[in-house]
Amino acid sequence: MKLKRVVITGLGTINSLGHNVPEYFDNLVAGKSGSGWITRFDASLFKTRFACEIKNYDPEKFGIDKKDAHRNDPFTQYAMIAAHEALMDSRLDLDALDKDRVGVIVGSGIGGIETLLKEIGEYYKGGMVPRFSPFLVPMMIADIASGMISIQYGFRGPNYATVSACSTSNHAMSDAFTLIRMGKANVVVTGGSEAPINEAGVGGFNAARALSTRNEEYLTASRPFDRTRDGFVMGEGAGVLVFEEYEHAKARGAKIYAEVGGAGLTADAYHITAPHPDGGGARRVMAEAISEAGLTPQDVDYINLHGTSTPLGDVVEVKAIKDLFGDHAYKMNLSSTKSMAGHALGATGAIEILACICAMERDMIPPTINFKEEDPEIDYKLNFTFNQAQRRKVRVALSNTFGFGGHNSSLLIKKVEE
C-alpha cells in the first residue's frame, strides 16, 4: 500500500497569549509573558498563586451561549473554539465534504477536572439524598471534546481522544497523521485541550513539587534552562489543526501551511514523573520522527523544546539533543515557548506545533524568555534563542513533548515540496 501524504490546512488556538493564532504568535515573537495572578479560584493558601490563564475569557464572545457553557466543561469549550477557528481557516466546504471521511482526534490530559471538582464539592455540602448533575459524566470524560466537535459539524469518521499526560496532543496528531496516511480518512481535526487551573490541578502539581513557587516573580517564573528554574508555570487552552490528505487539499486549492513528515513515539520505562537521566527515550523519539520523514538530523532547522523549566527535564532534553545531532546541534535554533505561554499539559503539543508552523511561515523563531543565569550542567553554545526572537528560514521543525509516565513524542513538520 502506498502511503498518502499529510498536510496541515487549518490552524486554531485559544491560550494565555491569544484568542486566535495570529495574536498568539505575535505575542510569542514579542516575548510576552502570559503569567498572572490566578483568578479562577482563591489561591491565597496555595504554594503557587499564579498561572498562565486565558485572559478576558467569555464563552459568549465565541458563540457559546449560557446554556451550552453550563453544560460543557471549559476544556471542551476551548476545544470547540479552537476547532472552529481551524475549520474556518481551512476553508473546507463543510456542506460538500464527505463527512464519513472526516475524523476528530482531540486529546486531554485530565479532561473535565473542573466539573468533577465542582460536583464533588456540591455533594459534600450535605443533604439527605446525594445529587449529581446528569451532565457530570459527559462533561468530565476526556473524549467529550472530540465528540462535541463531531456532533457540531456532523463529522462521522474516526473519533476518539488520546490521554498521555503532556504528550497527549502530540499523540493525537500522530494518530491523525497515521490514519490519513493509511487512507482511513481524508481529513482529521486534531489537537488537544486543557483547563487545569483549579484547586485540584494547582494543588496536585504543587504536591508533586512540579510547579514554580516564585509568586513574587510570576512574570519571569517560567525560565527554561536557567540555573534558578524551579518548576513549570501552569497554562490552559487548546490547539486544534486540520490535517488533510495532500491530493484532497491540492484538488480544492487549499492553502497548505506545512507537511507532516514523521512522528516519533517512545517510552522511558523508568519513573512515574522523572525523565530517564540518560535521555535515551527523548533521543530515540526525535530520531524516529526524522527517520520516518526520510530525513537526517542535519536537515532540522528548529526544535520547539519540551523545556518545562524543571531542574531534571531541561538537562535531559539537552543531553538527548547533543547525543542525536552531534555538531549539528550547534547550528539549529532551539526554544521553549512554555517560557511565555506556560505549560498547558495535554494541550501543549498542539499549541507548540502551531508555533513551529508560524515560525516556518514568517521566518521567525520565537524566543525562550527569562534567561539570566547559566547552569553548569547545560551547554550554552547551543542556540536557545534566549530572550529575543531571531530571524531564520525554517524548512524542517521538530516539536517535542514528554509526559508523566515516561511518554515521549516528537512531531516533524516540513515545508511542502511539490
BELUR-V446502 format. One record per residue. RES is the residue in one letter. PHI is phi in degrees with one decimal (NA if undefined). OMEGA is omega in whole degrees, -180 to 180 (NA if undefined). NEAR is the number of other C-alpha atoms within 10 Angstrom. Layout:
# BELUR-V446502
res | phi | omega | near
RES | PHI | OMEGA | NEAR
RES | PHI | OMEGA | NEAR
This chain:
# BELUR-V446502
res | phi | omega | near
M | NA | 177 | 6
K | -79.5 | -179 | 7
L | -74.3 | -180 | 10
K | -81.4 | 173 | 18
R | -89.1 | -176 | 19
V | -123.4 | 180 | 28
V | -125.2 | -180 | 29
I | -109.9 | -174 | 27
T | -122.4 | 180 | 25
G | -151.8 | -176 | 25
L | -130.4 | 177 | 31
G | -153.1 | 176 | 29
T | -158.8 | 162 | 34
I | -143.6 | -178 | 28
N | -157.4 | -173 | 31
S | -67.6 | -179 | 27
L | -105.8 | 179 | 27
G | 175.9 | 177 | 20
H | -94.7 | 178 | 23
N | -160.4 | -174 | 18
V | -66.8 | -180 | 22
P | -58.7 | 180 | 14
E | -63.7 | 178 | 14
Y | -58.2 | -176 | 22
F | -71.7 | 176 | 22
D | -57.7 | -179 | 15
N | -72.7 | 173 | 18
L | -61.6 | -178 | 27
V | -62.0 | 180 | 21
A | -76.2 | -180 | 15
G | 71.2 | -176 | 22
K | -85.6 | 176 | 17
S | -87.9 | 177 | 24
G | -92.3 | -174 | 26
S | -78.8 | 178 | 27
G | -166.4 | 178 | 19
W | -63.2 | 179 | 16
I | -66.7 | 178 | 18
T | -114.1 | -176 | 14
R | -67.5 | -179 | 11
F | -157.0 | 179 | 10
D | -78.2 | -176 | 11
A | -100.2 | -173 | 17
S | -62.3 | -179 | 11
L | -96.5 | -177 | 8
F | -89.2 | 177 | 13
K | -63.4 | 178 | 17
T | -112.2 | -176 | 22
R | -120.2 | -178 | 21
F | -137.2 | -180 | 29
A | -166.4 | 176 | 31
C | -96.2 | 179 | 28
E | -81.2 | 169 | 27
I | -68.5 | -176 | 22
K | -86.4 | 174 | 16
N | 52.2 | -177 | 9
Y | -81.7 | 175 | 14
D | -140.1 | -176 | 13
P | -56.5 | -179 | 16
E | -66.0 | 176 | 11
K | -62.9 | -178 | 9
F | -106.6 | 177 | 16
G | 82.6 | 177 | 11
I | -99.1 | -177 | 16
D | -74.8 | -174 | 12
K | -59.2 | -179 | 11
K | -63.9 | -180 | 8
D | -68.7 | 177 | 13
A | -63.5 | 180 | 16
H | -67.6 | -175 | 13
R | -103.4 | 178 | 17
N | -133.8 | 177 | 22
D | -56.5 | 179 | 26
P | -53.1 | -179 | 25
F | -64.0 | 177 | 29
T | -71.9 | 177 | 33
Q | -58.2 | -179 | 25
Y | -60.5 | -180 | 30
A | -62.5 | -178 | 31
M | -67.7 | 178 | 26
I | -65.6 | -180 | 24
A | -66.5 | 179 | 29
A | -64.7 | 179 | 30
H | -61.7 | 179 | 22
E | -60.9 | -179 | 22
A | -63.9 | -179 | 25
L | -69.2 | 176 | 21
M | -65.0 | 179 | 16
D | -65.6 | -179 | 17
S | -72.4 | -177 | 23
R | 57.5 | 171 | 14
L | -64.9 | 174 | 18
D | -82.5 | -173 | 11
L | -67.6 | 178 | 13
D | -79.2 | -177 | 9
A | -89.0 | -174 | 7
L | -66.5 | 172 | 13
D | -77.7 | -171 | 15
K | -73.5 | 172 | 18
D | -69.1 | -177 | 14
R | -108.5 | 178 | 17
V | -116.4 | 180 | 24
G | -106.4 | 175 | 29
V | -137.3 | 175 | 28
I | -132.2 | 180 | 29
V | -123.2 | -175 | 40
G | -97.4 | 175 | 36
S | -152.9 | -179 | 36
G | -68.9 | -177 | 27
I | -129.8 | 172 | 23
G | 57.2 | -173 | 27
G | -85.5 | -178 | 27
I | -65.5 | 179 | 25
E | -66.6 | 177 | 21
T | -63.6 | -180 | 24
L | -60.7 | -180 | 18
L | -60.9 | -179 | 15
K | -63.7 | -177 | 12
E | -67.9 | 177 | 15
I | -66.3 | 176 | 13
G | -60.3 | 178 | 11
E | -64.8 | -180 | 15
Y | -62.2 | -176 | 13
Y | -78.1 | 173 | 10
K | -69.0 | 174 | 8
G | 105.2 | -177 | 10
G | 128.0 | -177 | 9
M | -72.0 | -176 | 5
V | -121.0 | 178 | 7
P | -64.3 | -178 | 10
R | -125.1 | 175 | 13
F | -129.8 | 178 | 12
S | -64.8 | 175 | 11
P | -64.8 | 179 | 9
F | -95.1 | -177 | 13
L | -54.3 | -175 | 18
V | -65.8 | 179 | 14
P | -65.9 | 177 | 17
M | -82.1 | -172 | 25
M | -89.6 | -170 | 22
I | -65.4 | -172 | 19
A | -67.7 | -178 | 26
D | -86.1 | -173 | 22
I | -69.4 | 178 | 25
A | -63.1 | 176 | 34
S | -60.3 | -180 | 29
G | -62.4 | -178 | 20
M | -68.3 | 176 | 17
I | -63.6 | 178 | 24
S | -60.1 | -179 | 23
I | -64.9 | -177 | 11
Q | -61.7 | -174 | 10
Y | -108.6 | 178 | 14
G | 74.6 | -180 | 16
F | -79.1 | -172 | 23
R | -113.1 | 178 | 15
G | -82.6 | -180 | 20
P | -53.8 | -175 | 19
N | -144.9 | 178 | 19
Y | -167.5 | 179 | 19
A | -122.9 | 170 | 26
T | -107.9 | 177 | 24
V | -139.2 | 179 | 20
S | -152.0 | 179 | 24
A | 53.6 | -174 | 23
C | -76.2 | 176 | 28
S | -90.5 | -171 | 33
T | -51.0 | -173 | 33
S | -74.4 | 172 | 37
N | -65.9 | 176 | 36
H | -67.3 | 177 | 33
A | -60.7 | -179 | 28
M | -68.8 | 176 | 30
S | -63.0 | 177 | 23
D | -65.6 | 178 | 18
A | -61.0 | 177 | 27
F | -57.4 | -178 | 28
T | -65.9 | -179 | 19
L | -61.0 | -180 | 20
I | -70.2 | 178 | 25
R | -57.2 | -177 | 20
M | -85.8 | 176 | 14
G | 82.1 | -178 | 15
K | -87.5 | 177 | 16
A | -159.3 | 174 | 23
N | -91.1 | -176 | 26
V | -140.4 | 172 | 33
V | -134.1 | 173 | 29
V | -85.8 | -168 | 28
T | -145.0 | 179 | 32
G | 153.0 | -178 | 40
G | -158.1 | -179 | 41
S | -148.0 | -178 | 40
E | -152.7 | 176 | 31
A | -136.4 | -172 | 30
P | -98.2 | -174 | 25
I | -85.2 | 178 | 23
N | -151.6 | -175 | 19
E | -57.9 | -178 | 16
A | -70.1 | -179 | 14
G | -64.8 | -178 | 16
V | -69.7 | -180 | 24
G | -62.6 | -179 | 18
G | -66.7 | 179 | 13
F | -73.1 | 171 | 16
N | -61.8 | -179 | 17
A | -63.5 | 178 | 10
A | -82.1 | -179 | 10
R | 58.1 | -179 | 15
A | -97.8 | -175 | 20
L | -93.3 | 170 | 27
S | -65.0 | 177 | 26
T | -116.9 | -179 | 20
R | -81.8 | -175 | 19
N | -61.9 | -178 | 16
E | -82.0 | 178 | 10
E | -128.3 | -170 | 13
Y | -60.1 | -179 | 21
L | -67.4 | -177 | 22
T | -117.4 | -175 | 19
A | -69.7 | 176 | 28
S | -83.7 | -173 | 38
R | -136.4 | -179 | 29
P | -55.4 | 174 | 32
F | 70.3 | 174 | 31
D | -92.1 | -178 | 21
R | -58.6 | -174 | 17
T | -92.1 | -180 | 18
R | -60.4 | -177 | 23
D | -139.3 | 179 | 22
G | 137.5 | -177 | 24
F | -89.1 | 174 | 27
V | -104.6 | -175 | 34
M | -69.0 | 175 | 28
G | -119.8 | 178 | 28
E | -152.1 | 177 | 27
G | 127.6 | -178 | 35
A | -145.2 | 169 | 35
G | -129.1 | -179 | 35
V | -134.6 | -179 | 35
L | -129.6 | 172 | 30
V | -100.9 | 173 | 26
F | -94.6 | -174 | 32
E | -144.2 | 176 | 31
E | -65.0 | -169 | 23
Y | -55.9 | -177 | 22
E | -66.0 | 178 | 14
H | -63.5 | 179 | 15
A | -67.9 | -178 | 21
K | -64.6 | -177 | 13
A | -63.9 | -179 | 8
R | -98.8 | 178 | 11
G | 70.3 | -177 | 10
A | -70.4 | 168 | 18
K | -73.9 | -179 | 15
I | -107.0 | -179 | 18
Y | -78.3 | -175 | 20
A | -166.2 | 173 | 24
E | -105.8 | 174 | 24
V | -83.6 | -174 | 25
G | -93.2 | -177 | 25
G | -167.9 | 179 | 25
A | -138.1 | 176 | 28
G | -110.3 | -178 | 24
L | -139.5 | 178 | 22
T | -141.9 | 175 | 19
A | -131.4 | 175 | 19
D | -76.4 | -177 | 22
A | 51.2 | -172 | 12
Y | -133.9 | -171 | 13
H | -154.6 | -176 | 11
I | -70.0 | -179 | 12
T | -127.5 | -174 | 14
A | -85.6 | 174 | 14
P | -74.2 | 176 | 28
H | -66.2 | -175 | 18
P | -63.9 | 179 | 16
D | -82.6 | 178 | 15
G | 68.3 | -175 | 19
G | -61.9 | -180 | 19
G | -65.1 | 178 | 26
A | -67.2 | 179 | 31
R | -64.4 | -177 | 24
R | -66.4 | -176 | 21
V | -69.2 | 176 | 25
M | -69.4 | 179 | 29
A | -61.5 | 179 | 23
E | -63.3 | -179 | 20
A | -62.0 | -179 | 26
I | -66.8 | -179 | 27
S | -64.4 | -180 | 17
E | -61.7 | 179 | 14
A | -79.3 | -179 | 18
G | 73.3 | -178 | 10
L | -116.1 | 175 | 15
T | -120.3 | 178 | 13
P | -54.6 | -179 | 17
Q | -69.9 | 179 | 15
D | -84.3 | -174 | 14
V | -80.4 | 180 | 23
D | -99.0 | -172 | 21
Y | -147.6 | 172 | 25
I | -121.7 | 169 | 25
N | -84.2 | -171 | 27
L | -75.1 | 171 | 26
H | -63.4 | 167 | 28
G | 31.3 | -172 | 28
T | -85.2 | -175 | 29
S | 82.5 | 174 | 30
T | -101.8 | -176 | 23
P | -58.0 | -177 | 19
L | -80.4 | -171 | 15
G | -60.1 | -177 | 22
D | -64.3 | -179 | 22
V | -65.7 | -178 | 22
V | -65.5 | 180 | 22
E | -64.6 | 177 | 24
V | -62.1 | 179 | 22
K | -59.7 | -179 | 19
A | -62.1 | -180 | 21
I | -65.7 | 180 | 23
K | -65.1 | 180 | 16
D | -64.7 | -177 | 15
L | -80.2 | -170 | 17
F | -92.2 | 179 | 19
G | 56.8 | -178 | 13
D | -62.0 | -179 | 12
H | -66.6 | 179 | 16
A | -56.3 | -177 | 22
Y | -86.2 | -179 | 17
K | -103.9 | -179 | 16
M | -90.4 | 164 | 21
N | -95.4 | 175 | 22
L | -124.6 | 171 | 27
S | -159.8 | 175 | 25
S | -114.8 | 179 | 30
T | -76.8 | 172 | 28
K | -63.8 | 177 | 32
S | -61.8 | -180 | 31
M | -113.1 | -175 | 31
A | -87.4 | -175 | 33
G | 77.5 | -177 | 28
H | -107.7 | -177 | 28
A | -90.8 | 173 | 33
L | 51.2 | -176 | 29
G | -66.6 | 179 | 37
A | -91.0 | -167 | 34
T | -64.9 | -180 | 36
G | -62.4 | -180 | 35
A | -70.5 | 178 | 34
I | -63.9 | -177 | 32
E | -80.8 | 175 | 26
I | -68.6 | 174 | 28
L | -62.3 | 177 | 22
A | -63.2 | 178 | 23
C | -64.1 | -179 | 27
I | -64.0 | 179 | 24
C | -67.1 | 176 | 23
A | -61.0 | 179 | 23
M | -68.1 | -177 | 24
E | -73.6 | -174 | 15
R | -103.1 | -176 | 13
D | 55.6 | -176 | 15
M | -143.9 | 179 | 19
I | -91.9 | 176 | 27
P | -69.3 | -173 | 31
P | -85.6 | 163 | 27
T | -103.7 | -175 | 29
I | -89.7 | 173 | 28
N | 73.6 | 178 | 22
F | -84.4 | 177 | 20
K | -135.5 | -170 | 13
E | -116.1 | -179 | 12
E | -77.2 | 176 | 13
D | -103.3 | -178 | 15
P | -60.6 | 180 | 9
E | -86.6 | -175 | 13
I | -117.8 | -179 | 16
D | -88.7 | -177 | 16
Y | -87.6 | 168 | 12
K | -75.4 | 172 | 9
L | -69.6 | -178 | 18
N | -94.2 | 180 | 15
F | -82.9 | -180 | 24
T | 53.3 | -174 | 19
F | -68.0 | 164 | 20
N | 69.0 | 180 | 18
Q | -148.6 | 177 | 17
A | -60.6 | 180 | 18
Q | -129.7 | 176 | 16
R | -74.6 | 176 | 12
R | -167.3 | 172 | 16
K | -76.9 | -179 | 15
V | -118.0 | 176 | 23
R | -102.1 | -179 | 19
V | -137.2 | 180 | 25
A | -135.0 | 175 | 27
L | -115.4 | 172 | 25
S | -127.1 | -177 | 26
N | -101.7 | 169 | 26
T | -140.5 | -180 | 29
F | -130.5 | -173 | 32
G | -122.7 | 171 | 23
F | -51.2 | -175 | 16
G | 97.8 | 178 | 19
G | 85.6 | -179 | 22
H | -78.9 | 177 | 25
N | -123.4 | 176 | 30
S | -146.6 | 179 | 31
S | -142.6 | -179 | 32
L | -116.6 | 180 | 30
L | -111.1 | 172 | 28
I | -120.3 | -179 | 28
K | -146.8 | 175 | 24
K | -66.1 | -177 | 19
V | -75.2 | 173 | 17
E | -111.1 | -179 | 6
E | -68.4 | NA | 3
